[in-house]
Amino acid sequence: MNHFDTLIRLLRDRRKFLDEVRNNEKLETKIASLLVSSSLFFAIYGAIIGAYSGFLQTLSSAIKLPALYLLTLLICLPTLYFFDILFGSRLNFKQYITMALTAVAVISVLLFSFAPVILFFLISVKDYFFFLLLNVLIMAITGSIGVRLFYKGMRDITSTPDIVSPVVSQKSRRYLLQGWVILYGLVGSQLGWTLRPFLGFDGEPFQMFRPEIEGNFYTQIARSIGIFLGWN
C-alpha cells in the first residue's frame, strides 16, 4: 500500500480508521505510512520557512521540523501510555503509537496546505518578525486541530468496556487526556525553542542551533509581538 493511501483514508474516513486501530488491524503498516508521509510534509514546510535565510537554513529546517514533532511525541508518549494503563486502558503500545501519529500526520498535512500562503509571504514581505509570528500562528492552529482530533479519537476508541476497565470513570480518563494534550503543547513549544533557528536572522551567518539556551518560547514570542507592533 502506498504510504499516502493510509493518510488519505485517515482524512476521509476517520471512523473506519479508528475501528481498525481498535481491532489491531495492520498497525505496523499504519505506523510506517504515517511516519513517512508526515515526515515528508514537515520537511517540505520546514524547507519553505528555512528558505527565508538561504540554502543551508533551508536544509537545516527541512530536517529539524520533522524532528521537532517526532521528538515531542517520543518524549510525551510514555507518559500517556503508563498513566492510561493505570487509569484502566487495555490498549497496547502499538495502538498508542498509531493514535499519536494520527495527530502528527494531520498536523503535517495542514501545514503543507499552508505552504502556498507561506511562499506568498516569503516572496512579498521581507520582515523577520512578521514571518516568525505568521508561522507560529499557523503552527498553533494546525497543532490545536491535530491534538483535538487525537483527543476525540482516543475518547472514541476507548469508549467500550473491552478497551477500558469500567472501574475508572470516563471523567477521570478525560482529565488525563486533557492534561496530556497540555503537556504535549508545552513540551513541543519549548523543544521548538531549543532546536531553533528555523528561519534565521537577516544577514547573520548560518547556525544549526543557537548557542544561548536561556529564556523560553513564550517570552520570545511576547518580545517578537512587541517588536512587530513597535512597542520595543
C-alpha positions as CSV (number, residue, x, y, z in Angstrom):
1,M,0.0,0.0,0.0
2,N,1.2,3.5,-0.8
3,H,2.2,5.4,2.3
4,F,-0.1,8.3,1.3
5,D,-3.1,5.9,0.9
6,T,-3.1,5.4,4.7
7,L,-3.1,9.1,5.3
8,I,-5.9,9.7,2.8
9,R,-8.0,7.0,4.5
10,L,-7.4,8.7,7.8
11,L,-8.6,12.0,6.5
12,R,-11.6,10.7,4.6
13,D,-12.9,8.0,6.9
14,R,-11.7,8.6,10.5
15,R,-14.4,6.3,11.9
16,K,-13.3,3.3,9.9
17,F,-9.6,4.1,10.6
18,L,-10.2,4.2,14.4
19,D,-12.1,0.9,14.2
20,E,-9.2,-0.7,12.6
21,V,-6.8,0.7,15.3
22,R,-9.2,-0.6,18.0
23,N,-9.1,-4.0,16.3
24,N,-5.3,-4.1,15.9
25,E,-5.6,-4.2,12.1
26,K,-2.3,-3.7,10.2
27,L,-0.8,-1.4,12.9
28,E,2.8,-1.7,11.6
29,T,1.7,-0.6,8.2
30,K,-0.2,2.3,9.5
31,I,2.7,3.4,11.8
32,A,5.2,3.2,8.9
33,S,2.9,5.0,6.5
34,L,2.0,7.8,8.8
35,L,5.6,8.3,9.9
36,V,6.9,8.5,6.3
37,S,4.1,10.8,4.9
38,S,4.1,13.2,7.9
39,S,7.9,13.4,7.9
40,L,7.8,14.4,4.2
41,F,5.2,17.1,4.7
42,F,7.0,18.5,7.7
43,A,10.3,18.5,5.7
44,I,8.7,20.4,2.8
45,Y,7.2,23.0,5.2
46,G,10.4,23.3,7.1
47,A,12.3,23.9,3.8
48,I,10.0,26.7,2.9
49,I,10.3,28.6,6.1
50,G,14.1,28.0,6.1
51,A,14.3,29.5,2.6
52,Y,13.9,32.9,4.3
53,S,17.6,32.7,5.2
54,G,19.2,30.7,2.3
55,F,20.2,27.2,1.3
56,L,21.8,26.0,4.5
57,Q,18.9,27.1,6.6
58,T,16.5,25.5,4.1
59,L,18.3,22.2,4.5
60,S,18.5,22.5,8.3
61,S,14.9,23.4,8.8
62,A,13.8,20.6,6.5
63,I,15.5,18.2,8.9
64,K,14.7,19.9,12.2
65,L,10.9,20.4,11.7
66,P,10.1,16.7,11.4
67,A,12.5,16.1,14.3
68,L,10.6,18.7,16.4
69,Y,7.2,17.0,16.1
70,L,8.5,13.4,16.3
71,L,10.8,14.1,19.3
72,T,7.9,15.8,21.1
73,L,5.9,12.6,20.5
74,L,8.8,10.5,21.7
75,I,9.1,12.5,24.9
76,C,5.4,12.6,25.8
77,L,4.1,9.3,24.6
78,P,5.4,7.1,27.5
79,T,3.6,9.4,30.0
80,L,0.3,8.9,28.3
81,Y,0.9,5.2,27.9
82,F,1.7,4.3,31.5
83,F,-0.8,6.7,33.1
84,D,-3.6,5.5,30.8
85,I,-2.8,1.9,31.8
86,L,-3.1,3.0,35.4
87,F,-6.4,4.5,34.5
88,G,-7.7,1.2,33.1
89,S,-6.8,1.2,29.4
90,R,-6.3,-2.1,27.7
91,L,-4.7,-0.7,24.5
92,N,-1.3,-1.9,23.6
93,F,1.7,0.3,22.8
94,K,1.4,0.0,19.0
95,Q,-2.2,1.3,19.3
96,Y,-0.9,4.3,21.2
97,I,1.8,5.0,18.7
98,T,-0.7,4.8,15.8
99,M,-3.1,7.1,17.5
100,A,-0.4,9.6,18.4
101,L,0.9,9.5,14.8
102,T,-2.6,10.3,13.5
103,A,-2.3,13.7,15.3
104,V,1.2,14.3,13.9
105,A,0.0,13.3,10.4
106,V,-3.0,15.6,10.5
107,I,-0.7,18.5,11.6
108,S,1.7,17.8,8.8
109,V,-1.0,17.8,6.2
110,L,-2.5,21.0,7.5
111,L,1.0,22.7,7.5
112,F,1.5,21.5,3.9
113,S,-1.8,23.0,2.9
114,F,-0.5,26.4,4.2
115,A,2.7,26.1,2.0
116,P,1.3,28.4,-0.8
117,V,0.4,31.0,1.7
118,I,3.9,30.9,3.3
119,L,5.5,31.0,-0.1
120,F,3.5,34.1,-1.0
121,F,4.5,36.0,2.2
122,L,8.1,34.8,1.8
123,I,8.3,36.4,-1.6
124,S,6.3,39.5,-0.9
125,V,7.2,40.5,2.7
126,K,10.7,40.7,4.0
127,D,10.0,41.2,7.7
128,Y,11.5,38.7,10.1
129,F,9.2,39.2,13.0
130,F,6.1,39.2,10.8
131,F,7.2,36.0,9.1
132,L,8.1,34.4,12.5
133,L,4.7,35.3,14.1
134,L,2.8,34.1,11.0
135,N,4.5,30.7,11.2
136,V,3.9,30.5,15.0
137,L,0.2,31.3,14.4
138,I,-0.1,28.7,11.6
139,M,1.7,26.0,13.8
140,A,-0.6,26.9,16.7
141,I,-3.7,26.5,14.6
142,T,-2.7,23.2,13.0
143,G,-1.3,21.8,16.2
144,S,-4.6,22.6,18.0
145,I,-6.6,20.8,15.3
146,G,-4.3,17.8,15.3
147,V,-4.3,17.3,19.1
148,R,-8.1,17.9,19.2
149,L,-8.7,15.1,16.7
150,F,-6.3,12.9,18.7
151,Y,-8.3,13.7,21.9
152,K,-11.6,12.9,20.2
153,G,-10.1,9.8,18.6
154,M,-8.8,8.4,21.9
155,R,-12.1,9.0,23.6
156,D,-13.9,7.2,20.8
157,I,-11.5,4.2,20.7
158,T,-11.7,3.7,24.5
159,S,-15.4,4.2,24.9
160,T,-16.2,0.5,25.2
161,P,-15.7,-1.7,28.4
162,D,-13.5,-4.2,26.4
163,I,-10.9,-1.4,25.9
164,V,-11.1,0.4,29.2
165,S,-11.8,-1.1,32.6
166,P,-15.1,0.2,34.0
167,V,-13.5,0.6,37.4
168,V,-12.1,4.0,36.4
169,S,-14.7,6.7,35.3
170,Q,-14.7,8.2,31.9
171,K,-14.5,11.6,33.5
172,S,-11.1,10.7,35.1
173,R,-9.8,9.5,31.8
174,R,-11.0,12.6,30.1
175,Y,-9.0,14.7,32.6
176,L,-6.0,12.5,31.9
177,L,-6.2,13.1,28.2
178,Q,-6.7,16.8,28.6
179,G,-3.7,17.0,30.8
180,W,-1.6,15.1,28.3
181,V,-2.6,17.4,25.5
182,I,-1.5,20.4,27.5
183,L,1.8,18.6,28.3
184,Y,2.3,17.9,24.6
185,G,1.8,21.5,23.8
186,L,4.3,22.7,26.4
187,V,7.0,20.2,25.5
188,G,6.6,20.9,21.8
189,S,6.8,24.7,22.1
190,Q,9.9,24.6,24.4
191,L,11.5,21.9,22.2
192,G,11.0,24.2,19.3
193,W,12.8,26.9,21.2
194,T,15.7,24.5,21.9
195,L,16.0,23.4,18.3
196,R,15.9,27.0,16.8
197,P,16.6,28.7,14.5
198,F,14.1,27.6,11.8
199,L,14.1,30.9,10.0
200,G,17.5,32.5,10.7
201,F,18.1,36.3,11.1
202,D,18.7,38.5,8.0
203,G,22.4,39.0,7.2
204,E,23.7,36.7,10.0
205,P,25.8,33.6,9.4
206,F,24.1,30.2,9.4
207,Q,23.7,28.5,12.7
208,M,22.4,24.9,13.1
209,F,21.5,25.7,16.7
210,R,21.6,28.8,18.8
211,P,24.4,28.7,21.5
212,E,22.3,30.6,24.1
213,I,19.8,28.4,25.9
214,E,18.3,30.9,28.4
215,G,14.8,32.1,28.1
216,N,11.8,30.3,26.7
217,F,9.4,30.2,23.8
218,Y,6.7,32.3,25.4
219,T,8.8,35.2,26.4
220,Q,10.4,35.3,22.9
221,I,7.0,35.3,21.2
222,A,5.9,38.1,23.5
223,R,9.0,40.1,22.7
224,S,8.5,39.4,18.9
225,I,5.0,40.7,19.1
226,G,6.2,43.8,20.9
227,I,8.8,44.5,18.2
228,F,6.4,43.8,15.4
229,L,3.9,46.3,16.9
230,G,6.6,48.9,17.6
231,W,6.3,48.6,21.4
232,N,10.0,47.8,21.8
